[in-house]
Amino acid sequence: MAEAKTAIANKPAWVELSTPDPAGSRDFYSKLFGWKIEVSPDPQYGGYGMAKVGGKDAAGIGPKQNPQGPTAWGVYIGTSDADELSKKVQGAGGKVIAPVFDVGDMGKMAVFQDPSGAFISAWQPAQMAPFAQGQPNTYGWAELNARGVEQAIPFYKKVFGWSEKKTPSGQGGPDYTEFQMGGDSIAGAWEMNPMVPAEMPSYWMVYFNVDDVDQAFKKATGLGATEMMAPQDFPGGRFAIISDPQGAAFGLLKTKPRS
């Protein structure tokens, strides 16, 4: 697995939903994205479900470990050494919320909090197959919505070695930051809208690729999701943001072909 570990290092490597109603969440996403979700019978995984697209692992759905925790999609960044990464997080002003621990024979993980308060996790793979992405109904993009994003950007650059590319949003809005590695954009970040209620902490948003944003949006709301941002164009394509029936926010994304 050395090659796989190297390939995902410092890039999004997994996305996972923590939900108070795993069965309800599995039903919603399987209908929306056509996911085939397999729930592990092994008690050590606590009813964790693996969503598959074309036979490849695409996302995880599991029960909330902390009842007081948010119902939310989480992002994992790949690493070849989770313990060393934890030291970098602390050295860059972040917090280690859950120290490195084994996830069965699948690999190791840890949970961190950046200086803006957003949670992000690390994934050091062992037996787990590569992450499906870049096709319809799989992971498409991760985006940090932060209160004080300028405090968070240096943290991610220091911890993961990312560079930044800023794009003016126009109309007096905040700049959009694309985190890059080797010239490739791998995630985004921007200042949280001041209209968002004060109790909403900084967070990472997960977007899923779809063939047609408007159709997927209509299907999702028909399945009980709630509109957060209606389908709209942006320079790179079209997107929408919704909240699933259990309260987790996520995005639908269709990007333009790169010239």
Legacy VTK file of the C-alpha trace (Angstrom):
# vtk DataFile Version 3.0
C-alpha trace
ASCII
DATASET POLYDATA
POINTS 259 float
0.000 0.000 0.000
3.028 2.330 -0.031
2.081 3.668 -3.450
-1.504 4.365 -2.363
-0.307 6.156 0.769
1.975 8.386 -1.282
-0.762 9.151 -3.816
-3.172 10.523 -1.207
-0.663 12.325 1.016
-1.887 15.839 1.894
-4.970 15.499 -0.335
-8.616 14.776 0.493
-8.722 11.007 0.967
-12.149 10.259 2.430
-15.484 11.843 3.365
-17.774 10.620 6.095
-21.216 11.489 7.430
-21.882 11.490 11.180
-25.626 11.190 11.675
-28.145 10.521 14.473
-30.126 8.300 12.081
-27.771 6.119 10.008
-30.607 4.073 8.494
-32.471 7.200 7.400
-29.297 8.737 6.001
-28.438 5.560 4.090
-31.916 5.526 2.581
-31.686 9.180 1.477
-28.232 8.996 -0.121
-28.785 5.634 -1.766
-31.883 7.072 -3.471
-30.208 10.382 -4.355
-26.872 9.110 -5.651
-27.617 5.471 -6.370
-25.069 4.412 -3.761
-24.831 0.770 -2.781
-24.239 0.962 0.951
-22.782 -2.000 2.793
-23.005 -1.943 6.600
-20.188 -3.750 8.375
-21.419 -6.598 10.605
-18.256 -6.281 12.719
-19.212 -4.720 16.108
-15.943 -2.746 16.258
-17.180 -0.551 13.393
-20.429 0.342 15.170
-22.796 -0.053 12.222
-20.594 1.921 9.833
-21.813 1.877 6.239
-19.558 2.037 3.163
-21.119 3.669 0.106
-19.906 2.283 -3.192
-20.033 3.633 -6.736
-19.034 1.267 -9.504
-17.665 -1.124 -6.912
-15.338 1.488 -5.380
-15.613 3.005 -1.891
-17.044 6.514 -2.232
-18.053 7.671 1.265
-18.851 6.528 4.774
-22.031 6.874 6.822
-21.925 6.188 10.543
-23.652 7.044 13.808
-22.545 10.115 15.721
-19.952 9.149 18.313
-20.920 12.125 20.452
-24.672 12.839 20.724
-23.862 16.536 21.247
-21.685 16.623 18.124
-22.912 18.091 14.854
-24.720 16.143 12.177
-22.244 16.808 9.400
-20.057 15.583 6.596
-16.386 15.418 7.540
-13.256 15.566 5.387
-10.184 13.395 5.837
-6.780 14.396 4.489
-4.443 11.566 3.568
-1.104 11.102 5.274
1.686 8.551 5.410
2.326 9.317 9.097
-0.606 10.440 11.253
1.543 10.783 14.378
3.958 13.157 12.675
1.042 15.095 11.206
-0.433 15.513 14.696
2.814 17.184 15.809
2.621 19.543 12.825
-0.974 20.445 13.718
0.007 21.427 17.251
3.048 23.326 16.010
0.874 25.317 13.603
-1.638 26.437 16.219
-4.239 23.712 15.790
-5.614 21.223 18.322
-5.562 17.422 18.365
-9.144 16.542 19.318
-8.808 12.777 18.920
-5.236 11.407 19.021
-4.201 8.826 16.445
-6.007 5.494 16.776
-6.435 2.337 14.718
-9.592 1.777 12.679
-9.595 -2.010 12.644
-7.174 -3.155 9.953
-8.208 -0.323 7.622
-5.728 2.258 8.818
-5.215 5.007 11.386
-7.055 8.269 11.910
-6.974 11.394 14.043
-9.244 14.401 14.412
-7.924 17.968 14.478
-9.333 21.477 14.884
-7.844 24.370 12.950
-7.324 27.873 14.413
-10.714 29.018 13.076
-12.482 26.190 14.914
-13.203 23.903 11.945
-12.703 20.167 12.379
-10.678 18.143 9.888
-9.411 14.584 10.137
-6.347 12.650 9.003
-6.383 9.256 7.339
-3.383 6.932 7.154
-4.524 3.986 5.015
-3.527 0.372 5.431
-5.924 -2.120 3.832
-8.532 0.301 2.509
-8.961 0.593 -1.260
-8.453 3.925 -3.102
-11.168 6.572 -2.716
-13.607 6.957 -5.621
-13.807 10.533 -6.885
-13.961 12.603 -10.044
-17.076 10.897 -11.461
-20.822 11.428 -10.982
-22.157 10.672 -7.491
-18.699 10.754 -5.897
-16.719 13.363 -3.975
-16.118 16.516 -5.999
-14.733 19.283 -3.767
-14.082 20.328 -0.171
-14.427 23.908 1.007
-13.604 25.588 4.290
-16.166 28.130 5.482
-14.351 29.955 8.278
-14.805 32.801 10.682
-11.395 34.393 10.316
-10.232 32.477 7.273
-6.969 34.433 7.167
-6.021 32.764 10.448
-6.769 29.323 9.034
-4.971 29.582 5.678
-1.419 29.680 7.126
-2.291 26.637 9.254
-3.173 24.497 6.241
-0.152 25.708 4.298
2.164 24.774 7.157
0.549 21.439 8.038
-0.111 20.039 4.561
2.339 22.013 2.428
-0.464 23.595 0.405
-0.008 26.805 -1.559
-2.789 29.324 -2.125
-4.344 30.970 -5.135
-6.741 33.826 -4.446
-9.593 34.774 -6.756
-11.565 37.995 -6.181
-15.254 37.197 -5.808
-16.271 40.600 -7.165
-19.076 42.857 -5.913
-17.111 43.585 -2.752
-17.337 40.016 -1.436
-14.506 38.056 0.148
-11.755 36.538 -1.971
-11.948 32.824 -2.683
-8.837 30.813 -1.842
-7.943 27.663 -3.708
-5.491 25.409 -1.903
-3.091 23.863 -4.390
-0.446 21.158 -4.623
1.834 21.014 -7.613
-0.352 23.519 -9.436
-3.512 21.429 -8.963
-6.391 22.881 -6.952
-7.445 20.394 -4.274
-9.725 22.359 -1.908
-11.138 25.815 -1.288
-11.608 28.288 1.548
-13.347 31.553 2.154
-14.741 33.784 4.882
-18.088 32.666 6.250
-20.982 34.893 5.253
-21.656 37.358 8.110
-25.374 36.616 7.715
-24.804 33.067 8.999
-26.094 32.742 12.601
-23.378 33.367 15.204
-23.788 29.910 16.740
-22.643 28.259 13.482
-18.949 27.356 13.879
-16.376 27.245 11.090
-16.767 24.057 9.076
-15.702 22.111 5.989
-18.331 21.627 3.277
-18.317 18.536 1.061
-19.573 18.723 -2.542
-20.570 15.714 -4.639
-20.331 15.559 -8.425
-23.594 15.163 -10.316
-24.505 15.059 -13.994
-27.169 17.764 -13.615
-27.281 20.061 -10.582
-30.869 21.169 -11.130
-32.196 17.638 -11.498
-30.246 16.412 -8.477
-31.455 19.406 -6.436
-35.075 18.670 -7.347
-34.624 14.996 -6.523
-32.971 15.768 -3.175
-35.671 18.177 -2.037
-38.282 15.645 -3.140
-36.608 13.144 -0.824
-36.875 15.520 2.125
-33.766 17.705 1.830
-33.926 21.441 2.532
-32.698 24.177 0.203
-29.786 26.244 1.509
-28.600 27.741 -1.801
-30.627 27.158 -4.955
-28.802 25.984 -8.106
-26.651 28.756 -9.531
-23.709 29.266 -11.833
-20.169 30.122 -10.797
-17.126 30.621 -13.059
-16.197 26.941 -12.877
-19.650 25.449 -13.428
-22.868 25.151 -11.427
-23.650 24.233 -7.820
-26.308 24.086 -5.130
-26.197 23.567 -1.356
-28.776 21.599 0.587
-29.313 20.082 4.008
-30.217 16.402 4.147
-33.271 15.206 6.147
-31.083 14.616 9.206
-29.561 18.126 9.045
-26.169 17.648 7.371
-25.271 20.272 4.767
-23.597 19.293 1.495
-23.191 20.583 -2.022
-24.073 19.398 -5.510
-21.497 20.251 -8.143
-21.092 20.163 -11.911
-17.827 21.603 -13.158
-17.031 22.787 -16.654
-14.514 20.728 -18.638
-11.045 22.196 -18.312
-9.731 23.660 -21.534
LINES 1 260
259 0 1 2 3 4 5 6 7 8 9 10 11 12 13 14 15 16 17 18 19 20 21 22 23 24 25 26 27 28 29 30 31 32 33 34 35 36 37 38 39 40 41 42 43 44 45 46 47 48 49 50 51 52 53 54 55 56 57 58 59 60 61 62 63 64 65 66 67 68 69 70 71 72 73 74 75 76 77 78 79 80 81 82 83 84 85 86 87 88 89 90 91 92 93 94 95 96 97 98 99 100 101 102 103 104 105 106 107 108 109 110 111 112 113 114 115 116 117 118 119 120 121 122 123 124 125 126 127 128 129 130 131 132 133 134 135 136 137 138 139 140 141 142 143 144 145 146 147 148 149 150 151 152 153 154 155 156 157 158 159 160 161 162 163 164 165 166 167 168 169 170 171 172 173 174 175 176 177 178 179 180 181 182 183 184 185 186 187 188 189 190 191 192 193 194 195 196 197 198 199 200 201 202 203 204 205 206 207 208 209 210 211 212 213 214 215 216 217 218 219 220 221 222 223 224 225 226 227 228 229 230 231 232 233 234 235 236 237 238 239 240 241 242 243 244 245 246 247 248 249 250 251 252 253 254 255 256 257 258
